[in-house]
């Protein structure tokens, strides 16, 4: 199986909303972590380094299959 590693950043704002940024897709967890290392001192990210995440996804697989409801 092939995998991709997705880096995102979530900034929780004062009003409770979230600003989600998809940083990139990487071929390995190591490359994903390197991207975070490069960005962690950039404006905005430096004050919110805990917002980074790395998630592994299998390629050619649907990961969200249940639909959604807006409230």
Secondary structure, DSSP 8 states (H G I E B T S, - for coil): --EEEEEEEEEE-TTS-EEEEEEEEESSHHHHHHHHHHHTTSTTGGG-GGGEEEEEEETT-----S-----
